[in-house]
Amino acid sequence: MPRTITAGVDGSPGSLAAADWAAREAVRRDVPLRLVHALRRPSSSGGVDRVLREAEARIARRHPDLRISSGRVAAEPVSALLMAAEDADLVVLGTRGPSGGAAGFLGGSVALAVVARSRRPVILVRHGRPRDEHQPGTLDPAPENTALRDVVLGLDLTDPHEAVIEFAFDAALRRAAGLRVVHGWSPKPHPHGKAGPADAGRRAEPAGARGGPTVSEVLSPWRDKFPGVEAAEQAVIGLAGSHLTEASHDASLVVIGRTERRLPLGAAIGPVAQAVLGHSAAPVAVVPHH
């Protein structure tokens, strides 16, 4: 079965923004794009067909060489999107409006449920945020000739995972963009309960000094595998959520991981993902890992 990029559409501005993003990504990867609409009631099929036709025509005008297909899935939105994701490289979802918080993504609970349960990467694209992925200040009027903003990776040094790191390096390579690797750490408490004069210089203390791998050690094999990607390291104090949100304002994509785990009441996402999904100015890729 051919690899695809799948986008969920419902006719809202947010879903159209997601479909546009998915189309650009499909062009980068040279794979087909599939548009999916959940069909809750048989009587609504006419409206669904119109939504899909209009979305497909809109994208075809912008990307005439892109292979596009569309279809209805007779299921509730979460189930429909999860089924569609099984046959895709990744699934792309949008927002219903510029509302803040994770609830801004495609009905809120729908998107979060897909993010928490999907076995494929999920990209969330917020409608109403700046959509320009390109570096500012260019004099070249053709966007395709303009460098893209950095890809930002949120790296958990206590539990780094290959799937997340590889996704970020690959995304940066496809965009000919830089990669910023943001990782958090907690400084050791001062023995007398106060910060000493040397503490100011420990903001970027390497993880290796605390018994774990350093960022350079974690990234070394990926720098060898992706020699064309310039990866810069950024150490921050505490959890990385707020720092990733800040970095998102000058990024083309933010990449974070999600552990595939089940809780008694269903799947869940962690606090960093919650923070980033709620406030990121750039699209967010949530990559599942074991």
Secondary structure, 3 states (H helix, E strand, C coil): CCCCEEEECCCCHHHHHHHHHHHHHHHHHCCCEEEEEECCCHHHHHHHHHHHHHHHHHHHHHCCCCCEEEEEECCCHHHHHHHHHCCCCEEEEEECCCCCCHHHECCCHHHHHHHHHCCCCEEEECCCCCCCCECCCCCCCCHHHCCECEEEEECCCCCCCHHHHHHHHHHHHHHCCCEEEEEEECCCCCCCCCCCCCHHHHCCCCHHHHCCCCHHHHHHHHHHHCCCCCEEEEEEECCCHHHHHHHHCCEEEEEEEEECCEECCEECCCHHHHHHHHHCCCCEEEEEEC
